[in-house]
Amino acid sequence: MRMKVVSVVALAALAGGALWAQVRGGGSEWLTAQGDAQRTSWIRNDAAISVDAMAKPGFELQWKVKLENQPRYLNGLGQGVTANGVTLFVPLSLVTGSSNNVYSIDNDTGYVLWQRHFDAALPAATAACPGGITSAATRIVAVAPPALAGARGGGGGGGRGGGYRGSVSEPGQGIVVEARGGGAGRGGAPGAPPAAGAAGAGAGGAAGAGAGAGAVPPTGGAPPAGAAGAGGRGAGAPGQPPAAGGGGGRGGGATAPGIPGAPAGGPAGGFGRPSGVVYVLASDGALHVLGNPSGKDIQKPAPFLPPNANWSDPVAINTSLYAGTSNRCGDAANAIWAIDLAAEDKPVSSWKTNGGGIVGSVAVGINGMLIAAIGPGPASAGGYANAIVSIDPATMQLKDWFTDPGTEFVSTPIVFSHGDKDIVAAATKDGRILLLDASSLGGANHSTPLHASRSLAGGAAFAPGVLATWQEVLPGPPAATPPAAPAAAGAPVAGPPAAPAATVIPGTRWLLIPTANTITALKVVDSGGKPSLQQGWVSRDFASPATPLIVNGVVFAIASGRAASTAGATAADIVKRSSPAVLYALNGVDGKELWTSGKTITSFFPGKSFWSANGQVYVGAFDGTLYAFGFAMERKH
Amino acid sequence: MRIRTLLVAVLLLSVPTLWASDFLTEGVDAARTGWVKDEKIFTTANVSSMKLLWKIKLPSTPREMHNLFAPLIAERVNTPRGVREIAVVAGVSDDLFAIDVANGEPLWHTHFDTTFPGGGRVGDALCPGGQTAVPTIGRAGEGRYTIYAVSWDGRLRQVNLADGKDVAPPEKFMPPNGKPYALNLVNGVIYTASAQGCGGVPNAFYSFDLATRKSSTFLPAGGGLWGRRGAVISPEGVAYLGTGDATFNPATKSLGNGIVGVQLDANKQLQLVDYFGPPNANWLFRRDLDVNVTPMSIDYRGRKFLVGTSKECRMWLLDREALGGDDHRTTLHTTPLLCNEAQAFDGRGVWGATAAWQDARGTQWVLVPFWGPVHPDFHAPIEHSRPAGGGVAAYRLEERSGKWQLTPAWLSRDMDLAEEVVVAGGVAFAYAAGEDATQVLQDAAWNEPGGARYGGGLSSGSVRRIPGGRYSTLHALDAITGKELWSSGKEITSWNHFSGLTVANGRAYVGTFDGTVYCFGVPRPAGGK
């Protein structure tokens, strides 16, 4: 009998639609300012950007869009945070604007999906107290850092059914579908043969091949967090924990169990999952919980900070959001503030420094403790200045601290694992990098760092928020090849068997520090059983480099073009003396220049609006123009 | 005297042939142009006098959001009651209804028996089950017509249009419970294509050769092939249709989000003969912007064109002699976006069916109905509105400096989701579906009535969308200027989903979700019925 059958290999593609769709909505994400809770500014896994890819042509401006936001002093656009899979397929960046604006921008096209403006009276802007929105938005981010992974695969078409093909029936026999494997296809009838059940083998397999392959747990005992991508399920970024993204996992409609404060219930994931929310603070101090698809206040705005405070980039973990304040703007105390996102009345608590202001952003240690740098200032009894503190996020009580009266911190602390230790790194005004043991800041006397580097600044001051860190990924031993599933007799084979999954092991840990005119890269090495810093590379000269970010071993650095502030200089003076920013891509291992944006950017970079996701790097310039650089990835026609 | 009477009778009977035309297949012809070339009654001058001639509520049970499909019209059918102009309407619940066009009276009703036990998931608008393909009609002889339909059980039905009786036993054709689209009949072969993987049925082209009774299928390894008018068949016998939901990678034999051409070989097996992948095919896939529109085969000034589009909402002008050029990804012309600036996968873009026609001067026109707002950068010399809910855009197919292109000509009034376009007598008929075309749950703020809603998730099901339906509207436009000449206003009281539009012999037909067929028309010349 010559009648051929249509293999379920093809049908895998059919039922696999759901899986594919979610993968289609995925990609690397940037859920909070500086990328993650540890403020590393590092995207571990990205499908498009790599040193090899950047060495070839194709990385270029994809789009730009002018956002009508009025700067306040030099404060313009905030750092974007991203949400993939909004309304299933749209990757968004959610960008704050200093004049109480929020923009939702399609990362593929630059299309402004929605924008919000919060009405509130704004005080006069000063350098210390610019007023308006002073930070980025945030989404919920996992405490555990994302897993390392090897190069991601591109997906491929195998999941849709093993290649085109045809068949012809014997006269009068029609086309018959052979059934084998899993559950019923869409619309499958009860009792009908399970016709399209190989979704996991087809679509899911293809999706997972890249996304989750080679994931290894981060050091420090945190669980592996690559499950979202590994199975081709979930809308979150590969390598991001399933919970990341403010409830991107489950629920629907009035219920959305993954979103704090939303009623539990709803469908358990899949296409029905809500697109999640983003958290935005307005200048009146209210916390807004905005729906990613619409920008609507999904939850009642809740009072959080004193109006017109100067707050740093918030971070949201589990069911709480944290932000630090400084400069006593709006009479807000210098403090770390917490708001309970799950409670209907959203209670607020805080830990006041009774001394200096919070420098940069609050980081979250891998152990879940809040880590913050405190700047100079008069400290009352029991108060803190020039310190690094550890705060219990549940009780908002001080747990530990490092202080040295002669050490003024000027950067957000960043946290990373090295060996069996979790390390806090921060920059000091005199140009040193201090490494602290996250489990015992400053040791028994609270003033002993694990390591203090020599001054890298050459006497020049650092700007706050300057550090970034990443770790090389080295190939590991091949993983065992999973046994192939037996095929039904006579069924066509889907394709070649899956290759063994690549594994990776952690390599050298790098710290990146922008100095006055370069990016300096330091290696974290062991010295006498303690971590220390070793000179790595120094970049070419940049004009006022800002905090770099790292994507798959590529360091993106901005020559900001922002003129130095001088005594008595007004914002207008600085703007006038500034020059257009230039974005550079450097090889993270040796600092070699891979690419530059040249003269594409026509305004200077004030210092905040710089992030990456989905194979693109975004730069928000002072004039409100947002630039997206990346590989075309067929976005443009 | 008797001879004279006979002559008069013959003359009277022959009068209708002066204005008669059939509408035997979705999209008018195998090329799916939507152009009723031989329409003799409708003109731009008389269409403004169109009115509702009749409407009939058919006992068709909706399935999900589907109910009635666009009628097919045969003008002179020999029936037991004499010669009749018959509209045959397919209902999704395995029904065929025949209606006497003259008065809207039912002639017969056939409900298919089935080998499929039924069931399936409920609430899935994408997979309604039942009969989902618009049938097609073949001429079996003078006054004799055969309806070809695919019932829910996947069998091919051959039904006498005159009386609704089988003219041949049901034939095994394709797997049951799928979602085939409008049938096409060319040279004794029935063509269709399926989508959404409904019931586990592969997304593929299907053919049935009536002579050999051989069925064939070709799987492009893409997603669904869900052009509203099914596969277009070119004069060369190649079946073309767009694909969705998969990568476009010929190296891995994956032809998702492209346009695929297949042709029967000597053994009556469909074989791949050509394919086209838009330059951004894989991005279209990532955004779920399927190539969801039946392309049109147009022969014009010695060139063989294929015109396609998709949810993305731009037009591709292709050469059928080398689809996509040497690399299969190069068009003769690609227009800028017409709509869907947001590049949303639902509720925007082109979802219905395009039309192609030539005016008396020989100008070749391409008319494109679309959903949602017109793109802010699209402009036409004549604009009757800047549509927000949808509309129709017209292009001229022109050769400039040796290159062919589609040049914008006019933009219609605003429409509530413009669907298919049919051109007859210089009139462009279009209808607004009025359905709830959203497929994701919308956010609702905490202080909106009903309270907060966390939106963004897929919600394409019927339960939510059916209550959101509005009403369909039939529009008649001057096909050269786009000016509206007539509209049904609010006369149609229900909406429709994935249905169609039929125009023949001075009458236009729309079926709606509530099971009603509306017939609008203008007075026929003396001797007409």
Interface residues (C-beta under 8 A of the other chain):
Chain A: V6 A10 L11 A13 L14 A15 G17 W20 A21 R24 V86 T87 L88 F89 V90 D106 D108 T109 Y111 L113 G155 G156 G157 G158 R160 G161 G162 G163 Y164 R165 G166 S167 V168 S169 E170 P171 G172 Q173 G174 I175 V176 V177 A179 A184 G185 R186 G187 G188 A189 P190 G191 A192 P193 P194 A195 A196 G247 G251 G252 G253 A254 T255 A256 I259 A262 P267 G270 F271 G272 R273 P274 S275 G276 V277 G291 N292 P293 S294 K296 D297 I298 Q299 K300 M633 E634 R635 K636 H637
Chain B: F116 P117 G118 G119 G120 R121 D124 L126 C127 G129 G154 R155 E171 K172 F173 M174 P175 N177 K179 Q196 G197 C198 G199 G200 V201 P202 N203 A204 Y206 T212 R213 K214 S215 S216 T217 F218 L219 P220 A221 G222 G223 D245 A246 T247 F248 N249 T252 K253 S254 L255 G256 V260 V262 N267 K268 Q269 L270 Q271 L272 P278 P279 N280 A281 N282 W283 L284 F285 R286 R287 D288 R314 T334 E341 A342 Q343 A344 F345 D346 V440 L441 Q442 D443 A444 A445 W446 N447 E448 G451 A452 R453 Y454 G455 G456 G457 L458 S459
